[in-house]
Amino acid sequence: QVQLVESGGGSVQAGGSLRLSCAASINSVSRNAMGWYRQAPGKQRELVATITSGGLTNYVDSVKGRFTISRDNAKNTVYLQMNSLKPEDTAVYYCTYRTFWPKSEYWGQGTQVTVSS
């Protein structure tokens, strides 16, 4: 079982920054992807950004140029640097960990990000 521990959420004003962290307790070194989803009130969960163990990144269009995902493979930790935050970014952010062989998927408990105007 993989355990994901998230931190870094909080409340900021529009234009501010936050840095989310997610540490994964992993007992496998198979290829994987880690990332962040978010879910705003009344909306479905949305993929924000992903990064593979090889460093390939992907972002939803609405955060490109503002958010940066990175990871420290030695620490099994993924980060999401969020700059120029907007009220529309307000959501619960969830960390994910996925492997492809064997197939598996794990989710963190979520951390609240609130951006005020």
C-alpha positions as CSV (number, residue, x, y, z in Angstrom):
1,Q,0.0,0.0,0.0
2,V,1.2,3.5,-0.9
3,Q,0.6,6.3,1.6
4,L,0.5,9.9,0.4
5,V,1.0,12.8,2.8
6,E,0.1,16.2,1.5
7,S,1.0,19.6,2.9
8,G,1.2,23.2,1.9
9,G,-2.4,24.2,1.4
10,G,-3.7,27.5,2.8
11,S,-5.4,30.8,2.1
12,V,-3.8,33.5,0.0
13,Q,-4.9,36.6,-1.8
14,A,-5.2,36.8,-5.6
15,G,-1.7,37.1,-7.2
16,G,-0.1,35.2,-4.3
17,S,1.8,31.9,-4.3
18,L,1.6,28.6,-2.6
19,R,3.8,25.4,-2.8
20,L,2.1,22.1,-2.3
21,S,4.1,19.0,-1.3
22,C,3.2,15.3,-1.4
23,A,5.4,12.6,0.1
24,A,4.8,9.1,-1.0
25,S,5.7,6.0,1.0
26,I,6.7,3.7,-1.8
27,N,8.3,0.2,-1.7
28,S,8.6,-0.1,-5.5
29,V,10.9,1.6,-8.0
30,S,8.8,0.8,-11.1
31,R,8.0,3.5,-13.5
32,N,5.2,5.8,-12.2
33,A,3.5,9.1,-12.5
34,M,2.6,11.5,-9.7
35,G,0.4,14.5,-10.0
36,W,-2.3,16.8,-8.6
37,Y,-6.0,16.9,-9.1
38,R,-8.3,19.5,-7.7
39,Q,-12.0,19.7,-7.0
40,A,-13.8,23.0,-6.6
41,P,-17.2,23.3,-4.8
42,G,-19.9,21.9,-7.0
43,K,-17.5,20.8,-9.8
44,Q,-16.0,17.5,-10.8
45,R,-12.4,16.6,-10.0
46,E,-10.0,18.1,-12.5
47,L,-6.5,17.0,-13.5
48,V,-4.1,19.9,-12.8
49,A,-0.6,18.5,-13.5
50,T,1.3,15.3,-13.7
51,I,5.0,14.3,-13.8
52,T,6.4,10.9,-14.6
53,S,9.4,9.3,-12.9
54,G,11.3,10.3,-16.0
55,G,10.4,13.9,-15.7
56,L,7.8,14.3,-18.4
57,T,5.2,16.9,-17.3
58,N,1.7,17.8,-18.4
59,Y,-0.6,20.6,-17.3
60,V,-4.2,21.6,-17.7
61,D,-4.4,24.7,-20.0
62,S,-5.8,27.0,-17.2
63,V,-2.6,26.7,-15.1
64,K,0.1,26.7,-17.8
65,G,2.6,29.4,-17.2
66,R,1.5,29.8,-13.6
67,F,2.0,26.4,-12.0
68,T,5.1,24.2,-12.0
69,I,5.1,20.5,-11.0
70,S,8.4,18.9,-10.0
71,R,9.6,15.9,-8.1
72,D,12.4,14.6,-6.1
73,N,12.7,10.9,-6.9
74,A,15.1,10.2,-4.1
75,K,12.5,11.5,-1.6
76,N,9.5,10.2,-3.5
77,T,8.0,13.7,-3.2
78,V,6.1,15.7,-5.7
79,Y,5.7,19.5,-5.6
80,L,3.3,22.0,-7.1
81,Q,4.5,25.5,-7.2
82,M,1.5,27.8,-7.7
83,N,2.1,31.4,-8.7
84,S,-0.2,34.2,-9.7
85,L,-3.1,32.4,-8.0
86,K,-6.6,33.3,-9.0
87,P,-9.9,32.9,-7.1
88,E,-10.8,30.3,-9.7
89,D,-7.9,28.1,-8.3
90,T,-9.8,27.7,-5.1
91,A,-10.3,23.9,-4.6
92,V,-9.3,20.9,-2.6
93,Y,-6.1,19.6,-4.2
94,Y,-5.4,15.9,-4.2
95,C,-2.1,14.2,-4.8
96,T,-2.0,11.0,-6.9
97,Y,0.5,8.2,-7.5
98,R,0.1,5.7,-10.3
99,T,2.1,2.8,-11.6
100,F,1.7,1.0,-14.9
101,W,3.1,-2.4,-14.3
102,P,1.5,-3.7,-12.3
103,K,-1.3,-1.1,-12.6
104,S,-2.1,0.7,-9.4
105,E,-3.5,4.1,-8.3
106,Y,-3.4,5.9,-4.9
107,W,-4.8,9.2,-3.7
108,G,-4.0,11.5,-0.9
109,Q,-6.6,13.0,1.5
110,G,-6.6,16.4,-0.1
111,T,-5.5,19.8,1.0
112,Q,-7.5,23.0,0.8
113,V,-6.3,25.9,-1.3
114,T,-8.4,29.1,-1.0
115,V,-7.6,32.2,-3.1
116,S,-9.5,35.4,-2.2
117,S,-10.0,38.4,-4.5
